[in-house]
Amino acid sequence: MSVLEIGDELPAVEIELSSAFVADYARGVGMDWGRFTSHEEARAQGLPGQIAPGNLSLALLSRCLLRWAPGMRLARLGTTFRAPVVADQTVTVRGNVVEHHVHADRTITFECEVWMESAEGDRLVVGTATLEESMGLGG
């Protein structure tokens, strides 16, 4: 059975979003558009600078959740993008457990709040996630 409890906090994870890292990711997933690869091209489009693709933010949130809860399955992740995630900054992923449920099929789910924030504490991406684990035969 899990050691997660309501109120548990996800250990804060700092992630350096260098321009090269964001551009490499964008190119790797076939999104090599100027807004994702160059500060200058992004600014020419009216953005504050080179931005991270939304699916990169989702991947980073997912990775942090799964590292936080090894052996669990990420059953759902829903997010709202509140502000552009600009390259060449350090962001922090945080979260906490807000609910847990035991189901008839012998699974336990944990509902979590999760977010990515800037160094100034602005929440750039916010969301909710469901982590799931099986209670096993003896649970």
N, C-alpha and C positions, 0 to 999 in steps of 0.2 A: 504494500500500500504506500502511497505517496507521502512525502514529508511536507508537502505544500499545505499551507493554511491560509485562510482568509486574512488579508492584511500583509502577507509576506510581500516584500519588495524585491523586484528584479535588481540584482547588482548593477549599478550604473556602468555602462560600457561606452567609453569614448572611442570615436572613430574619426580618423583623419581623412577628410574627403579632398585629397589633392586633385588639382586639375587633371593631371595625367591619369589618376585612378578612374575618375569619372569618365574621361574621354575613352580610355581603354575599355571600360564596361560598355559604354554606348556603342562603340565600334563592334565589340564582341557580340552584341545582340542585334546588330543590324540597324541601329538607331544613330548613325553617324551624321546627325544633323548639327548645324552650327551652334544651336542653343546648348547642345550637350558636349561640344568639343572645344569651344573657344569663348573666352570672356568677351572678346571684341564682337564676334558675330552675335552672341546673345544680347549684348547691349544695343547692337544695331536693330534688334527685334523688340527693343523696349524692355528687356529684362534687366535685373540688377547685375547680371554677370552670368557666366556659364552655370547651368543648373544640372542637377542630377536627375536622370529619368525617374519617374515615379516607381517603376518596377525595381530600380536599384534600392530605393528607400524600403519598399516591401521586402526585398531580399535581406536587407540588413536587419530589419525588425524580426523577420522570421529566424534568421541565424541566431540572434540574441535570445529569443524565446527558447529555441531548441537547445542551445548551450546551457541555458538556465535550468531546463527541465529535461535532462538526458533520459532517453527511454520513452518519453511521451511522444505523442503524435500531435502535430499542429493541425487541428480539425478545421479551423476557420480563422481568417484574419481579415478584418474590415477596417479601412482607414479613410480618413479625411485629410486632404492636403490643404493646410491652412496658409502656407507661404512657400515660396520657392526655396528649395534646398540648394544653396549656392556653393559651388566648388571653392576650394582653398580655404576651408574652415574646418574646425573640429566640432562635430556634433556629438551629443550624448543620447543614448537610448536608455530609457527608464520604463518601469512598469510595476504593477502590483496585482495581486490576486484579490478579486472582489466578490467572487461566489464560488461555491463548489457544489456538485450534484452527484449523487450515486444513482445509477440507472439500473433498470431491471435486467439488462443484458450484462451486468457485472462490470460496467465501465464507470469510471469516475471522470467527470469533466471539471475543469477549472476555468472560470471566466476571468480574463485579465484585462486591465487597461494597459495600454502601451503607447509610448510616444517618443518622438525624436525632437530634441531641442537644440537650439543654438547655444553658443557660449554665453550669450546674454540671458538665457533662460526662456527664450521665446519658443513656444511649441510649434514646430514647423509641420509635423505630421502627427496626428493623433488617431488612436484606433482601439479596437477591442479584439481580443483573440480568445479562442477556445483551445485549451490543451486537453488531451484525452489520454487516459491510461486504462489498461485492463487490470482488474483486481486479481486475476489469476484464480487458480483452483482453490487455494487455501484462504482467499480473502473473504 
